[in-house]
């Protein structure tokens, strides 16, 4: 395969990331060929695979960093063909975080049975 890998992006635990862009894919008739988009958080098991497109098509997916780490995104042509990529974005989203949950009971105070 032929691939392109993004530079490493530093993430903190709990960072929510959107990976998006546009792809035009022209592969041989082999149904297994296409563009594989993977990243260092989800790896191959969560990779996205796209076959031939007739025009430019958008793609978008999300990842949540489970711990402080760097992340890289990999675009690979799996098979014989051509892939064009444009407007690739890897964006950290501003999502409110909850570091912990606290138990709270605002209900009535139980009565003692004497």
Order of alpha helices (4+ residues) and beta strands (2+ residues): beta-beta-beta-beta-beta-beta-beta-beta-beta
